[in-house]
Amino acid sequence: MFSSKILATPLAVLLLTSAAQAQTKTEASVEPAPAASAAKPSTPTKAEPKAAQLERVEVSGNASDDAARRASSASKIIIGRDEIERFGDATVGEVLKRLPGVTTGGRPGRGGDIRMRGMGNGYTQILVNGERMSPGFSLDQLPPEQVERIEVMRAPTAEYGARAVAGTINVVLREALAKRLNDLRLGLASERGQLRPNAGWTRSDKLDEHGGAYNLSVNLQQADTLDDLNTVNLTRDLHSQEVSSLQTQAQTKAQRQAVNLSARLQWRLGEGETFNLQPFAIASRNSSDNNSQLTHQPLPTDGSYYYDHSQSHGDSRNEMLRLNTQWQKQLDESSKIDLRAGLGAAQANGSSTLRQYLGDAHKQVREQVDHNDSRDRSWSLNGKYSHQLENEHSLVGGLEGEGTQREQTKTCLQDGLSCRSQLEFGDELLASTQRIAAYAQDEWSVGKQWSFYVGLRGETIATKSSSIAYAVSNRSSVWTPLLHGVWKFDEKSRDQLRASLTRSYRSPNLQDLIAQPAINSQYPCPANQPCGPNTVDHADRSGNPNLKPELATGIDVAYENYLSKGGILSASAFVRRINDLMRNVTSLQNVAWADVPRWVSQPMNIGRATTYGLELEAKFRLDEFFSEAWPVQVRSNLSLFRSSVDGIPGPNNKLDQQPKATANLGADYRLRSLPLSMGASINWTPANTVQQTLITEASTSRKLVADAFALWTVNQQTSLRLSASNLAPLDYSNGSVTLTPDSQVTSKSSGASYTQWALRLEIKI
């Protein structure tokens, strides 16, 4: 235990204030007896029962998630309802950002795409109820009120799949409970004067007298945003040393209205037999208006097409519906079968109008109207058989099938004429993906100190896409062996070691495989206007149907110490060796849509990469280490990452979007003299620079987000929560530098971030 105290002491000192020290004598006098003595079966006095009961509830609430984490053979972090609700976060991404090794993209305080261990998009597997969602789904669309728990797995497992080089995040929606629950939440948030009202209702109860139950959760929200963005592009001709610049000052006002519904109905069909029905739906409507001012230095003199002011308006609608069913049957005392089936549908349509002007008279030089329609259909079938042997072996085998299909239609008009009349590809696209997988795993214990997990999973993924001018296909198969082990120091020890040796992979997404090009906005040019130059910063984009999946061999090692008053101290290290790394590469290519070579950005397999890191976590009660301290709950973690990509020169030849580190420090405390709970946290990610390719370097600014909350419990049924996200906001920026034999192009975009205040009334009806 001595080493555990040393690890936690620096974090505890930060939170041990002089005010706390002044009151420890008084607080200690009313502190319940230690856990060991409180557990003795003695007859309490009249003043004792309530205090003892409150202490037991607090410890068991913390222990439940930690107990499941401790018992798992594969490394798993579980976040329950208490943690999800603690800060009153607006998005699931804001909840996840406080976990060890998790970072979020996007602006500070706005959530964003989720990344584990600093790795970029596609390395983290995102599941909802164990299922992959329709294309275009984001966890930011899911309100935290509809989430029962979040499971974070740092290494892949056979059952959840191996498309998880960085790890897996499984979001479990609210479960059907026989206990009656009727919660109402009414909230109002504000950022930069833009209001964001929201309302949520959750209801659980018995469905029948035979053990059936249901849960229904509905959430309504509206989010208004106002953002400014300043972008500067500098192009230096390396031969003449002439510099040209383009500065764009833009303001975007957007509005999103959304309805989220999730439900779970559970019937008990007989002894050891249940059937679940789980509908899940999201519908949203979005609109945005953008005004941009452009400043050219010097002004074009070669007759090139240009403009100095633009206005755009866009509208879109998105609907997604997912229906999952699950049937479980206990065949005998040692065998169980689990069958799941799911159907999904999603539809998105949007239109935008862009008008470009020139001069003080706002002479219109171009109008472009775009309309996009996409329809996604998906299905899934899963079967799992579990068998418990007498010699502590738990065998599981399963088959999985999954299919998605996308139909996409685009229309584009420039000044009333088709944008694509000169191109050889059409505006309609049909694409599909099918995945078949089989897995087997064995989990067993050797005595009371050792437990092991061995698994093998095989997957085949086939992708097809077709348009008027082409048809392409891609097929890949991956076998992934998995081994996990846990060793406890002794039978009663709270300390244990974990180790994993795994193989995982990252498959190309559908858009990367589709060969349909996307042409930059200056090509084709308006009628009677010459084209501007095609440069690396205005490159065309194209998919690559020949992409292969990335394969990663990984080693994970972790030490965990579970504390007596709830909480954990842990240190984990990981290494991943990645083959066939995928990355977007910009190069000059001969293309079908132009008579001269064009700069085209295209995903390619570029070689190998290695990434490794260290993740430290300390989650504890302050009086665990300082007997006279307040029982403040402390949550802290620090993660360090390093990586290198073969074939790209250093020093910044890292995995795309991977920072050097990320850290969190937070604490919360429930006052005894008042029905008030308070807490605060700080999330930090340093500035980052990545050499993406031989010619392009990208950078992002640091992110420092401070959050705080205060929860006033009016009575047992009513509470009021005030929360603030992104206190002391910082400006953010991202940029790139691209060097070719002829020019150097520097681009930087920057803007301000803002504090979001939220007030929420929570009522238990």
HELIX and SHEET records of a PDB file:
HELIX    1   1 PHE A    2  LEU A   15  1                                  14    
HELIX    2   2 SER A   18  VAL A   30  1                                  13    
HELIX    3   3 ALA A   35  ALA A   38  1                                   4    
HELIX    4   4 GLU A   48  ALA A   71  1                                  24    
HELIX    5   5 ARG A   81  GLU A   85  1                                   5    
HELIX    6   6 VAL A   92  LEU A   96  1                                   5    
HELIX    7   7 LEU A  139  GLN A  141  5                                   3    
HELIX    8   8 PRO A  144  GLN A  146  5                                   3    
HELIX    9   9 LEU A  510  LEU A  513  1                                   4    
HELIX   10  10 VAL A  536  HIS A  538  5                                   3    
HELIX   11  11 LEU A  622  GLU A  624  5                                   3    
SHEET    1   A 4 LYS A  76  ILE A  79  0                                        
SHEET    2   A 4 VAL A 147  MET A 153 -1                                        
SHEET    3   A 4 GLY A 167  LEU A 173 -1                                        
SHEET    4   A 4 THR A 124  VAL A 128  1                                        
SHEET    1   B 2 VAL A 102  THR A 104  0                                        
SHEET    2   B 2 ILE A 114  MET A 116 -1                                        
SHEET    1   C18 LEU A 417  SER A 418  0                                        
SHEET    2   C18 HIS A 393  GLN A 414 -1                                        
SHEET    3   C18 LYS A 363  GLN A 388 -1                                        
SHEET    4   C18 SER A 335  LEU A 358 -1                                        
SHEET    5   C18 HIS A 309  GLN A 330 -1                                        
SHEET    6   C18 GLU A 273  GLN A 297 -1                                        
SHEET    7   C18 VAL A 243  GLY A 270 -1                                        
SHEET    8   C18 ALA A 213  ASP A 237 -1                                        
SHEET    9   C18 GLN A 194  LYS A 206 -1                                        
SHEET   10   C18 LEU A 181  GLU A 191 -1                                        
SHEET   11   C18 GLN A 756  LYS A 764 -1                                        
SHEET   12   C18 THR A 718  LEU A 727 -1                                        
SHEET   13   C18 LYS A 703  THR A 713 -1                                        
SHEET   14   C18 LEU A 676  THR A 685 -1                                        
SHEET   15   C18 ALA A 661  ARG A 670 -1                                        
SHEET   16   C18 GLN A 633  VAL A 645 -1                                        
SHEET   17   C18 ARG A 598  ARG A 621 -1                                        
SHEET   18   C18 ASP A 540  ARG A 541  1                                        
SHEET    1   D12 LEU A 417  SER A 418  0                                        
SHEET    2   D12 HIS A 393  GLN A 414 -1                                        
SHEET    3   D12 LYS A 363  GLN A 388 -1                                        
SHEET    4   D12 SER A 335  LEU A 358 -1                                        
SHEET    5   D12 HIS A 309  GLN A 330 -1                                        
SHEET    6   D12 GLU A 273  GLN A 297 -1                                        
SHEET    7   D12 VAL A 243  GLY A 270 -1                                        
SHEET    8   D12 ALA A 213  ASP A 237 -1                                        
SHEET    9   D12 SER A 743  GLY A 751 -1                                        
SHEET   10   D12 TYR A 732  LEU A 739 -1                                        
SHEET   11   D12 THR A 696  THR A 700 -1                                        
SHEET   12   D12 ASN A 688  GLN A 691 -1                                        
SHEET    1   E 8 LEU A 417  SER A 418  0                                        
SHEET    2   E 8 HIS A 393  GLN A 414 -1                                        
SHEET    3   E 8 GLU A 428  VAL A 446 -1                                        
SHEET    4   E 8 TRP A 450  SER A 466 -1                                        
SHEET    5   E 8 ALA A 471  LYS A 488 -1                                        
SHEET    6   E 8 ASP A 495  ARG A 506 -1                                        
SHEET    7   E 8 GLU A 550  TYR A 562 -1                                        
SHEET    8   E 8 ILE A 568  GLN A 589 -1                                        
END                                                                             
